[in-house]
Amino acid sequence: MPVIHKLDGLIAWTRGPEWREVMAETLVRHVDKACAGADLEIGDLSDILDDAAQGVIWGAAFEDLLSSDLPDGRNLADEYLKRRGWKEPVATQEYIAALRQSVISLYEVSDVVPGEAMVLRDLVRPAEPVRVLEKSGTRSLRQWDRVATRVIPQRSGTVISGTLLPFDQDTSEQLLASLRRVRSKAGGLVAKVAKEIGRTVSAERANAALTPDLLLGRTAFAFTNLWLAAALRAEFDDTPPEVTNSDGDSLEFVTLHFPLRPGVALATVRAALDGIRALDRAGPSFWNWLASPAKPPKRVARKPDGVQLITTMEGGAVVLGTVEISGRKVVLSVNSEPRAERGRALLEPELHGLVRPPLVERQELEQVLAEHRASGEQPPSLDLPPEEVRAILQQQLEEHYRQILDQPIPALGNVSPRRAARTAKGREKVVNWLKTLENHSSKRPAGDPIGEYDFAWMWQELGVAELRE
């Protein structure tokens, strides 16, 4: 296992008069953009973030300072090793020297062995994946997580630095896009400055001089700011995700109660409902309202932060609502106002003379959830052995994902995974999407059937199994 190096002496050195102000300026640079975006003063962070998060930010700034040269040519690590390094063990001296030469980068995690090691693939620089020895971090990391850290070669094996910033998929893509923009503009900027001082440097030559390591060394503060911005959004954003049905309608539970007219026989009403082609009888007095297989509803792409509720029959037909004869009423239940209007237009011509105009009952999703919580009712448990419950859930998941392969996905540019997988650029997006699914699944509690779901067949089905690195 890797040796844990104590940097107490080096940290104390940053608090001395020569480095205190420089360290404070570096720390500000690592948080100022995130704080400005959240309309916060930097001093507010201590009241918002816990000690662990504050420690991560300080560590990121500290390591950035260690690996950077000041305008006057000084470097914290070089100066400490020169003046106080003799007090440190040789291994610690070597670790500080390695930190001095390091750059932070964004990595994808795989092959995690909790408490021992993991494999990191650099998402910024072209390099072979590297196996790093890590004890604490591997206990919380999962397959396909994305983290920002510094990879440090040591005699006992490759390790990571004390800074470990976990990134979600969206924020990591934002970071990568930001680095690409910096890279694309840097050459022209260098050429412009050179021209102003009377020298000629082409943009192509300037771009070649901006190596990936140089780019990462100059943009370490961007990693921390983006990570902090995401953390602050999570802290303040308590807005629930928008829930829609397959038509893209906002979810609202609407029930239409059609009272039967005096003297109307229930058999007559049943016969009228049986005559409506869109209704599929599922019991003596119960029908499912199904979308026409010849003209299925156009499925609207789910919003990035939203949840889409889609109910289907075993054969794949989309359920738009239900119709039931309850007492002396025909009851239509749907999950949106537009569907209520369509359902009413469907039923009233066939039930003309048999029912009165409907009484309408509406409930928003939050009302339904609040009533359920207030009732204290627990969902009914399946009186089945655990292995059968597991098999049922796994089968439901497979049916769900098989449908998703032909549905538009926002992360894929609102095209289906099958369609996206037909192009090289689309396959790259499909791979990232599959990794995100697996990553989210791996974070379920131990023994959870969803967490144990095997996505391998989806990689094969979409023809990208060879890219499952």
Secondary structure, 3 states (H helix, E strand, C coil): CCCCCCCHHHHHHHCCCCCHHHHHHHHHHCCHHHHHHCCCCHHHHHHHCCHHHHHHHHHHHHHHHHCCCCCCCCCHHHHHHHHHHHHCCHHHHHHHHHHHCCCCEEEEEEEEECCCEEEEEECCCCCCCEEEECCCHHHCCCCCCEEEECEECCCCCCEECCCCEEECHHHHHHHHHHHHHHHHHHHHHHHHHHHHCCCCCCHHHHHHHCCHHHHHHHCHHHHHHHHHHHHHHHHHCCCCCCEEECCCCECEEEEEEEEECCCCCHHHHHHHHHCCCCEEEEECCEEEEECCCCCCCCCCCCCCCCEEECCECCCCCEEEEEEEEECCEEEEEECCHHHHHHHHHHHCCCCCCCECCCEEEEEEHHHHHHHHHHHCCCCCCCCCCHHHHHHHHHHHHHHHHHHHCCCCEHHHCCECHHHHCCCHHHHHHHHHHHHHHHHHHHCCCCCCCCCCCCCHHHHHHCCCHHHCC
